[in-house]
Amino acid sequence: MTDQTSELLYMRAKLRLPGGVNSPVRAYQAVGRTPRFIQSAKGSHITDVDGNEMIDYVCSWGPGILGHADSRVIEKVKAACEEGLTFGAPTEREVEMAELLAQLVPSMEVSRLVSSGTEATMSAIRVARGYTKRDKIIKFRGCYHGHSDGLLVKAGSAALTTSVPDSAGVPADFTRHTLVAEYNSPDSVKALFEAYPDEIAAIIVEPVAANMGVVPPADGFLEFLREITKHYGALFIFDEVITGFRLALGGAQEYFHITPDLSTFGKIIGGGMPVGAYGGREDIMRMVSPDGPVYQAGTLSGNPIATAAGLATLRILEADTDIYMRLQENTAMLADAVRHAAGNRVHVNQIGSLMSIFFTGEDVTDYDSATTADTKAYADYFGFMLDHGIYVAPSQFESMFVSDAHTDADIQKTIHVMQEYFAE
Ligand SMILES: *Cc1c(COP(=O)(O)O)cnc(C)c1O
């Protein structure tokens, strides 16, 4: 324990870090509280520097599917550290990782390791453009694919023709080729292909949207995207940075029986260390340097410590065939309890170990319905949960993540606090 408190650390942090944080959502701006500075975490529990021990449903935004500091993973990381932190030269574990990926996710015939989800999506899009020799891409409103320039867009006033940067510092020219469609709306995609039949390199999608809160795909939506991309000679990219190894061992593509051309991974694949990967069909991936003309590189890519953590995590998931059933059951129990306690004051979306409680009476099926949620009501709920030892996302538009370290007692305690909140 340090003698610091979150209040004091936050005051110091704000002087030297924008918003006092290194990634915006951590600043708790959406919920009007002081962020908790974390001391340590083990299993399903996270402890802040103030000495509060909480049940954690953020799980570092997804990587922590086994819970925190799993001893089997930590052991492998320690052993890897003893052998050296980085060499900038190929190592055996990178080969093992690419082989395991191809085995667990058959569409990943050839892959390239990177160090974040942002790099994975940015690079996959570059490959898709290089392969198709086309410039435009389609993304969906409310889907997040990291913070590269071309992906920080929102629809302009004439959505069919213009996208505008969604961040200062992104030149309008850099988002000119990013077309924005509506999640779960085949018509919006059709219209873009009809307007630009020979110019669209790829569609990128979160197969389960999880960055506008959790919004599962409507029946037939992913199949439709698979068909229309094929029809127009565009590639289909699954951004599985959240869904990979979480919805199923083979990700959303196994869960929904869809084969994308390219996929991107992050979060769980690093087991808590910075790793990302992109890959897919061999003929497409041979475009990547040094086999082909699409340049992409990384000093720390395939880092020996990060691949040790990632491989250990994936091997544990692979060996435990019941894990996805347990995660689904525990998360469904939480979802049912909230629906029962809150009635039509909220709409709960849940699929596998992903879940969102939207503070709206409407069904949430896309970006428009997600944003009907009352963020002030969410902030109130968040504060109550935090004060009662339950650590959930400090934003209405993030997922709850359930890990395999969450015990029956954790789930029951969480349900009890939720019931208490909604009874008031
Ligand atoms: C988190 C996330 C990313 C970006 O990953 P980083 O490692 O944060 O760069 C990309 N796509 C999706 C779907 C994500 O949830």
The ligand as an SDF file (V2000), in Angstrom:
LIG
                    3D

 15 15  0  0  0  0  0  0  0  0999 V2000
  -10.4520   -1.6760  -27.9640 C   0  0  0  0  0  0  0  0  0  0  0  0
  -10.8340   -1.8040  -29.3730 C   0  0  0  0  0  0  0  0  0  0  0  0
   -9.9670   -1.4340  -30.4240 C   0  0  0  0  0  0  0  0  0  0  0  0
   -8.6720   -0.7220  -30.1780 C   0  0  0  0  0  0  0  0  0  0  0  0
   -7.7720   -1.5090  -29.4500 O   0  0  0  0  0  0  0  0  0  0  0  0
   -6.5710   -0.7670  -28.6640 P   0  0  0  0  0  0  0  0  0  0  0  0
   -5.7440   -1.9020  -28.1690 O   0  0  0  0  0  0  0  0  0  0  0  0
   -7.2390    0.0190  -27.5860 O   0  0  0  0  0  0  0  0  0  0  0  0
   -5.8620    0.0930  -29.6240 O   0  0  0  0  0  0  0  0  0  0  0  0
  -10.3350   -1.7360  -31.7200 C   0  0  0  0  0  0  0  0  0  0  0  0
  -11.5030   -2.3380  -31.9930 N   0  0  0  0  0  0  0  0  0  0  0  0
  -12.3720   -2.6790  -31.0220 C   0  0  0  0  0  0  0  0  0  0  0  0
  -13.6460   -3.3790  -31.3830 C   0  0  0  0  0  0  0  0  0  0  0  0
  -12.0820   -2.4000  -29.6860 C   0  0  0  0  0  0  0  0  0  0  0  0
  -12.9700   -2.6830  -28.7370 O   0  0  0  0  0  0  0  0  0  0  0  0
  1  2  1  0
  2  3  1  0
  2 14  2  0
  3  4  1  0
  3 10  2  0
  4  5  1  0
  5  6  1  0
  6  7  2  0
  6  8  1  0
  6  9  1  0
 10 11  1  0
 11 12  2  0
 12 13  1  0
 12 14  1  0
 14 15  1  0
M  END
$$$$
